[in-house]
Amino acid sequence: MHPELLRNYLTRRSALGLAGKAGAVGAVAASIGLTAAGQAQAAGVLDDVPFDYSDLAAWFPGPYGPADQRGTLNEVTAAKTADALRLVSGSRSVRTYNLGELMWNGFPGFTTTPPRVYEQRLTIGGYTSPGFEAAGGIVQFREPLGANRLSLHEERFAAVLSPGYTEPYSTTYQLGTQLDGLNHIGYGEYFYNGHRGPDIDELWGTSKLGSEHIGPIATRGVLLDILGLKLAQGDSAAIGRPAANGQPVLASNYRITVADIDNAMAFGGIRRLEPGDAILFRTGWNHLLHRVDRTPDPADITRWSAAEGLPGIYLREARYLAQFRPALIGSDTWALEVLGNPVNNDGTAFPVHQDLLLRFGIRVGESIVLDGPARDRLYEFVYLVTPQFAEGATCGNTPPAALGSPRLDILPRL
């Protein structure tokens, strides 16, 4: 076994022992305050049947009232944040993990029209750089400003003119590590809490449900390390071809099941899921973005971005997690939900996004890098993120952070 796998994962025997303890979360619904009727309702939606959104009364208004624009972020109360901070209170050492993907020119994204493009350009001012100018670099001014001879660098985002469009488009927050807003996915003209597209769409964004309603988030993060669990169990059917950098990843169309969720909780020693949590799945998919000398592997990039195959959850799992009212559910893939699995043959498009955002008001996190916490056996931590304070935006792509005390004492010695 690769030395890194010895460091990072429990032995197969230990993993199987932990998995044997799984299933304790099945009774959590009562502990989070669901009534008997609420528990029955939650149990009744744990299937893969696409929801009938044409029956507006079945999902509108949402659980937080007809005027709500924040969904389950309402669960991240001052008390919830205080509880999360107790995870590091009194610790002798605390480590901070960057959970975001590094953005680079040409970063791949889901294919749209106009395309999602990330193309950063540097502008300079206050000095001359013949090579930079000859290569087409943007110079704002050549002579330094003022008596103190001020110079500067600033970035700009290159615009792309797509076929059929008269105006160029540049980057979007819907690229890289991101947190989808409640205005991102709807049913026809309807979005979360019954807001109609024609009533809220403006040239600059949406007048309701935009990123300005997110605010800073500091809550409990829960890592469900599905990749680590499957490696420790020796489940070769769940593991795909390694990334070009040699790191393991889940199979491209592997469906993460409710049983996997329970077993991953036992694997990480997570006793319960709570309202307001940030629930995060690790598949290893981020390793397909690995670059050598700033050059990505073409086959890995194709594999990463292909809509024909992606590991993740489906409707049953989304609805199972929704009953705990998490603030967000995310993963290290670009879509969270499974793609290319036979379960996708129901004629729907991204139904997990639709269920979580539209029906339950739960935000979706994508491309969240979880290798650091997984390496240090940190399965519960403080999750921190402040998405762009951008009026009407459909998501924010500022990288989140994890704050916690690594369990280095239980790492195996080599």
C-alpha positions as CSV (number, residue, x, y, z in Angstrom):
1,M,0.0,0.0,0.0
2,H,1.2,3.5,-0.8
3,P,2.7,5.2,2.3
4,E,0.3,8.0,2.2
5,L,-2.6,5.6,2.4
6,L,-1.1,4.0,5.4
7,R,-0.9,7.4,7.1
8,N,-4.3,8.6,6.0
9,Y,-6.6,5.7,6.5
10,L,-7.6,3.2,9.1
11,T,-6.8,-0.5,8.6
12,R,-9.3,-2.6,6.9
13,R,-10.2,-4.4,10.1
14,S,-10.7,-1.0,12.0
15,A,-12.8,0.3,9.2
16,L,-15.1,-2.7,9.2
17,G,-15.4,-2.5,12.9
18,L,-16.5,1.1,12.7
19,A,-18.9,0.3,9.9
20,G,-20.5,-2.3,12.1
21,K,-21.4,0.5,14.5
22,A,-23.2,2.5,11.8
23,G,-26.9,3.1,11.7
24,A,-27.1,5.1,14.9
25,V,-28.1,8.2,13.0
26,G,-31.4,6.6,12.0
27,A,-33.0,7.8,15.1
28,V,-31.6,11.3,15.0
29,A,-34.9,12.8,13.6
30,A,-36.5,12.7,17.0
31,S,-33.4,14.3,18.7
32,I,-33.6,17.3,16.4
33,G,-37.2,18.1,17.2
34,L,-39.1,16.6,14.4
35,T,-42.7,15.7,15.4
36,A,-44.0,12.2,14.7
37,A,-45.8,13.6,11.7
38,G,-42.6,15.3,10.6
39,Q,-40.6,12.1,10.9
40,A,-43.2,10.2,8.9
41,Q,-43.1,12.9,6.2
42,A,-39.3,12.8,6.2
43,A,-39.4,9.0,5.9
44,G,-41.9,9.2,3.1
45,V,-39.7,11.2,0.8
46,L,-36.7,8.9,1.0
47,D,-37.0,7.6,-2.5
48,D,-35.7,8.4,-6.0
49,V,-39.0,9.5,-7.5
50,P,-38.7,13.0,-9.0
51,F,-40.8,15.5,-7.1
52,D,-43.9,17.0,-8.7
53,Y,-43.1,20.7,-8.5
54,S,-46.2,21.7,-10.5
55,D,-48.2,21.3,-7.2
56,L,-47.0,24.6,-5.7
57,A,-48.8,24.0,-2.4
58,A,-46.6,21.0,-1.8
59,W,-43.4,23.0,-1.4
60,F,-44.4,26.7,-1.0
61,P,-44.2,28.5,1.3
62,G,-41.0,27.0,2.7
63,P,-40.3,26.0,6.3
64,Y,-39.1,29.5,7.3
65,G,-42.1,31.5,6.1
66,P,-43.1,33.1,2.8
67,A,-40.8,36.1,3.1
68,D,-37.6,34.0,3.7
69,Q,-34.6,34.3,1.4
70,R,-32.0,32.4,3.4
71,G,-33.3,28.8,3.7
72,T,-31.5,26.6,6.1
73,L,-28.9,29.2,6.8
74,N,-31.5,30.3,9.4
75,E,-30.2,27.3,11.4
76,V,-26.8,28.9,11.7
77,T,-27.7,30.9,14.8
78,A,-25.4,32.6,17.3
79,A,-25.7,29.6,19.5
80,K,-24.9,27.2,16.6
81,T,-21.7,29.2,15.9
82,A,-20.8,29.2,19.6
83,D,-21.2,25.4,19.7
84,A,-19.0,25.0,16.6
85,L,-16.2,27.2,18.2
86,R,-16.2,24.8,21.2
87,L,-14.7,22.2,18.8
88,V,-11.4,24.1,19.1
89,S,-11.9,25.7,22.6
90,G,-9.1,24.7,24.9
91,S,-7.1,22.9,22.2
92,R,-3.3,23.2,22.5
93,S,-2.9,23.5,18.7
94,V,-5.3,24.6,16.0
95,R,-4.7,24.2,12.3
96,T,-6.4,26.1,9.5
97,Y,-7.1,24.4,6.2
98,N,-7.9,26.0,2.9
99,L,-10.8,24.1,1.4
100,G,-10.7,26.0,-2.0
101,E,-9.4,25.0,-5.4
102,L,-6.6,27.1,-6.8
103,M,-8.0,29.1,-9.7
104,W,-5.8,29.2,-12.9
105,N,-6.4,30.5,-16.4
106,G,-8.5,28.0,-18.4
107,F,-9.9,26.4,-15.2
108,P,-12.5,23.9,-16.5
109,G,-16.2,24.4,-15.9
110,F,-19.5,22.8,-16.8
111,T,-20.3,23.7,-20.5
112,T,-22.7,26.5,-20.9
113,T,-23.6,29.2,-23.5
114,P,-22.1,31.7,-23.1
115,P,-19.3,29.7,-21.6
116,R,-18.0,29.9,-18.0
117,V,-14.6,31.4,-18.5
118,Y,-11.8,32.1,-16.1
119,E,-9.0,34.2,-17.8
120,Q,-7.2,36.5,-15.5
121,R,-5.0,39.3,-17.0
122,L,-2.4,41.4,-15.2
123,T,-2.3,45.1,-15.7
124,I,0.8,47.1,-14.7
125,G,1.4,50.8,-14.0
126,G,4.3,53.0,-13.0
127,Y,7.2,51.2,-14.8
128,T,8.2,49.9,-18.2
129,S,8.4,46.2,-19.1
130,P,9.2,45.7,-22.8
131,G,8.7,41.9,-22.7
132,F,5.4,42.2,-21.0
133,E,4.1,44.8,-23.5
134,A,5.4,42.8,-26.5
135,A,3.4,39.8,-25.3
136,G,0.2,41.9,-25.3
137,G,0.3,42.9,-21.6
138,I,-2.0,45.7,-20.4
139,V,-0.2,48.9,-19.3
140,Q,-2.2,51.5,-17.4
141,F,0.6,54.1,-17.2
142,R,4.3,54.0,-17.6
143,E,5.5,56.8,-15.4
144,P,5.2,56.4,-11.6
145,L,2.6,58.6,-9.9
146,G,3.2,61.4,-7.5
147,A,6.3,62.5,-5.5
148,N,6.5,59.0,-4.0
149,R,6.6,57.4,-7.5
150,L,3.7,55.0,-6.9
151,S,3.4,52.0,-9.2
152,L,0.8,49.2,-9.2
153,H,-0.5,45.8,-10.4
154,E,-4.2,45.0,-10.8
155,E,-6.0,42.1,-12.3
156,R,-8.7,42.2,-14.9
157,F,-10.8,39.3,-16.4
158,A,-10.6,38.9,-20.1
159,A,-13.8,39.0,-22.0
160,V,-14.9,36.4,-24.5
161,L,-17.3,37.0,-27.4
162,S,-19.4,33.9,-27.8
163,P,-21.1,33.0,-31.2
164,G,-24.5,34.5,-31.4
165,Y,-23.8,37.2,-28.7
166,T,-23.2,40.9,-29.3
167,E,-21.6,41.5,-25.9
168,P,-18.6,39.7,-24.5
169,Y,-18.8,37.8,-21.3
170,S,-16.0,37.1,-18.8
171,T,-15.9,35.1,-15.6
172,T,-18.7,34.0,-13.3
173,Y,-18.9,33.1,-9.6
174,Q,-20.2,29.7,-10.9
175,L,-16.7,28.4,-11.3
176,G,-14.3,26.6,-9.1
177,T,-15.0,26.3,-5.4
178,Q,-18.5,27.7,-4.9
179,L,-21.7,27.9,-2.8
180,D,-24.8,27.9,-4.9
181,G,-27.5,30.4,-4.0
182,L,-31.3,29.8,-3.8
183,N,-31.8,31.7,-7.0
184,H,-29.6,29.3,-9.0
185,I,-32.0,26.4,-9.8
186,G,-35.8,26.5,-10.1
187,Y,-38.8,24.7,-11.6
188,G,-39.7,26.6,-14.8
189,E,-40.3,30.2,-13.7
190,Y,-40.5,29.3,-10.0
191,F,-37.6,29.5,-7.5
192,Y,-37.2,29.0,-3.8
193,N,-40.2,30.1,-1.7
194,G,-42.3,30.6,-4.8
195,H,-40.4,33.6,-6.2
196,R,-41.1,33.9,-9.9
197,G,-38.3,34.5,-12.4
198,P,-40.1,37.3,-14.3
199,D,-40.7,39.1,-11.0
200,I,-37.1,39.0,-9.8
201,D,-34.8,38.9,-12.9
202,E,-32.9,42.2,-13.5
203,L,-30.0,42.9,-15.9
204,W,-27.6,43.0,-12.9
205,G,-28.9,39.8,-11.2
206,T,-32.0,38.8,-9.2
207,S,-33.8,41.2,-6.9
208,K,-34.5,38.4,-4.4
209,L,-32.5,35.4,-3.1
210,G,-29.1,36.9,-4.2
211,S,-25.7,36.4,-2.5
212,E,-26.3,39.5,-0.4
213,H,-28.6,37.4,1.8
214,I,-25.9,34.7,2.6
215,G,-23.6,36.6,5.0
216,P,-20.6,35.1,6.8
217,I,-21.0,31.5,7.8
218,A,-19.3,30.0,10.9
219,T,-20.7,26.6,11.7
220,R,-19.9,23.0,12.4
221,G,-18.3,21.2,9.4
222,V,-18.8,17.4,9.1
223,L,-16.5,15.5,6.8
224,L,-18.0,12.3,5.3
225,D,-14.8,10.7,3.8
226,I,-16.3,8.2,1.4
227,L,-13.0,7.7,-0.4
228,G,-11.2,7.0,2.8
229,L,-13.9,4.6,3.9
230,K,-13.9,2.7,0.6
231,L,-10.1,2.4,0.6
232,A,-10.0,1.2,4.2
233,Q,-12.7,-1.4,3.4
234,G,-10.9,-2.6,0.3
235,D,-14.0,-1.9,-1.8
236,S,-12.3,-2.0,-5.2
237,A,-15.6,-1.7,-7.1
238,A,-16.1,1.8,-5.6
239,I,-12.6,3.0,-6.6
240,G,-11.8,4.3,-10.1
241,R,-8.7,4.7,-12.1
242,P,-6.1,6.8,-10.1
243,A,-5.6,10.4,-11.1
244,A,-2.5,11.2,-13.1
245,N,-0.7,12.2,-9.9
246,G,-1.2,8.7,-8.5
247,Q,-3.9,9.6,-6.0
248,P,-7.0,7.4,-5.6
249,V,-10.5,8.6,-6.6
250,L,-14.0,7.2,-6.4
251,A,-15.3,5.5,-9.6
252,S,-16.7,8.1,-12.0
253,N,-20.4,7.0,-11.6
254,Y,-20.3,5.7,-8.1
255,R,-23.5,6.5,-6.2
256,I,-23.0,7.4,-2.5
257,T,-25.8,5.6,-0.7
258,V,-27.5,6.2,2.6
259,A,-25.6,3.2,4.0
260,D,-22.3,4.9,2.9
261,I,-23.4,8.0,4.8
262,D,-24.0,6.0,8.0
263,N,-20.8,4.1,7.6
264,A,-18.8,7.3,6.9
265,M,-20.2,8.8,10.1
266,A,-19.0,5.7,12.0
267,F,-15.7,5.8,10.2
268,G,-15.1,9.4,11.4
269,G,-16.6,8.9,14.8
270,I,-19.5,11.4,14.0
271,R,-22.3,10.6,16.4
272,R,-25.0,12.8,14.9
273,L,-25.9,15.3,12.2
274,E,-27.4,18.6,13.4
275,P,-29.4,21.5,12.0
276,G,-27.1,24.1,10.5
277,D,-24.2,21.7,9.8
278,A,-22.0,22.0,6.7
279,I,-22.1,18.3,5.4
280,L,-19.1,17.6,3.1
281,F,-18.4,14.6,1.0
282,R,-14.9,13.6,-0.1
283,T,-14.4,11.6,-3.3
284,G,-10.9,12.6,-4.3
285,W,-12.2,14.1,-7.5
286,N,-10.1,17.3,-7.0
287,H,-6.9,15.3,-7.8
288,L,-8.0,15.3,-11.4
289,L,-7.1,19.0,-11.5
290,H,-3.5,18.3,-10.5
291,R,-1.0,20.2,-12.6
292,V,2.7,19.6,-13.4
293,D,4.6,22.8,-14.2
294,R,1.3,24.6,-14.4
295,T,0.0,22.1,-17.0
296,P,-3.0,19.9,-16.2
297,D,-3.3,16.4,-17.5
298,P,-5.7,16.5,-20.6
299,A,-7.3,13.1,-19.9
300,D,-7.9,14.0,-16.2
301,I,-9.5,17.4,-17.2
302,T,-11.8,15.6,-19.6
303,R,-12.7,13.1,-17.0
304,W,-13.2,15.8,-14.3
305,S,-15.6,17.9,-16.4
306,A,-17.5,15.1,-18.2
307,A,-21.2,15.2,-17.5
308,E,-21.4,11.4,-18.3
309,G,-19.7,10.3,-15.1
310,L,-19.4,11.8,-11.6
311,P,-19.5,10.2,-8.1
312,G,-22.1,11.6,-5.8
313,I,-25.5,11.3,-4.1
314,Y,-28.9,11.1,-5.6
315,L,-32.4,11.9,-4.5
316,R,-32.8,9.4,-1.7
317,E,-29.6,10.5,-0.1
318,A,-30.4,14.2,-0.6
319,R,-33.8,13.8,1.1
320,Y,-32.2,11.7,3.9
321,L,-29.8,14.5,4.7
322,A,-32.4,17.2,4.2
323,Q,-34.4,16.0,7.3
324,F,-31.5,17.2,9.5
325,R,-31.8,20.8,8.0
326,P,-28.1,21.3,7.2
327,A,-26.9,24.8,6.2
328,L,-25.3,23.3,3.1
329,I,-24.3,20.0,1.5
330,G,-21.2,20.0,-0.6
331,S,-18.5,17.8,-2.1
332,D,-15.1,18.0,-3.9
333,T,-16.8,17.4,-7.3
334,W,-18.3,20.1,-9.5
335,A,-21.9,18.9,-9.1
336,L,-22.4,17.1,-5.8
337,E,-24.9,14.6,-7.4
338,V,-24.0,11.4,-9.2
339,L,-23.9,11.5,-13.0
340,G,-23.6,8.7,-15.5
341,N,-25.3,6.2,-13.1
342,P,-28.3,4.2,-14.3
343,V,-30.4,6.1,-11.8
344,N,-30.0,9.2,-14.0
345,N,-32.1,7.6,-16.7
346,D,-35.3,9.1,-15.3
347,G,-35.3,12.0,-17.7
348,T,-34.4,14.7,-15.1
349,A,-31.6,17.3,-15.1
350,F,-29.8,17.9,-11.9
351,P,-32.7,16.9,-9.7
352,V,-30.6,16.9,-6.5
353,H,-29.8,20.6,-7.0
354,Q,-33.5,21.2,-7.6
355,D,-34.6,19.3,-4.5
356,L,-32.1,20.9,-2.1
357,L,-32.3,24.5,-3.4
358,L,-35.9,24.8,-4.4
359,R,-37.7,22.5,-2.1
360,F,-35.6,22.5,1.1
361,G,-33.7,25.8,0.9
362,I,-30.4,24.0,1.4
363,R,-27.4,25.5,-0.4
364,V,-25.1,23.3,-2.5
365,G,-21.3,23.5,-2.2
366,E,-19.0,22.3,-5.0
367,S,-15.3,21.7,-5.5
368,I,-14.5,21.9,-1.8
369,V,-11.1,20.4,-1.3
370,L,-11.1,18.1,1.8
371,D,-7.7,16.3,1.6
372,G,-6.2,18.3,4.5
373,P,-8.8,17.5,7.2
374,A,-9.0,13.9,5.9
375,R,-5.2,13.5,6.2
376,D,-5.4,14.6,9.8
377,R,-8.5,12.6,10.7
378,L,-10.4,15.8,11.3
379,Y,-14.0,14.8,10.7
380,E,-15.6,17.7,12.7
381,F,-14.3,21.2,12.6
382,V,-15.3,24.9,12.4
383,Y,-16.4,25.6,8.8
384,L,-15.9,29.3,7.8
385,V,-16.8,31.1,4.6
386,T,-17.8,34.6,3.5
387,P,-19.2,34.4,0.0
388,Q,-19.0,37.5,-2.3
389,F,-21.2,40.3,-1.0
390,A,-22.6,40.7,-4.5
391,E,-26.1,41.9,-5.1
392,G,-28.2,39.5,-7.0
393,A,-25.4,37.0,-7.7
394,T,-26.3,33.3,-8.0
395,C,-23.4,32.0,-5.9
396,G,-20.1,32.9,-4.2
397,N,-16.8,31.3,-5.0
398,T,-14.6,32.5,-2.2
399,P,-12.8,29.5,-0.7
400,P,-14.0,28.3,2.7
401,A,-11.7,27.3,5.5
402,A,-11.7,24.6,8.2
403,L,-10.5,25.3,11.7
404,G,-9.8,22.3,14.0
405,S,-7.4,20.3,16.1
406,P,-5.8,17.4,14.1
407,R,-6.1,14.0,15.7
408,L,-2.4,13.3,15.0
409,D,-2.2,10.9,18.0
410,I,-4.1,8.2,16.2
411,L,-2.2,8.3,12.9
412,P,-0.4,5.0,12.3
413,R,3.4,5.0,12.5
414,L,5.4,3.9,9.5
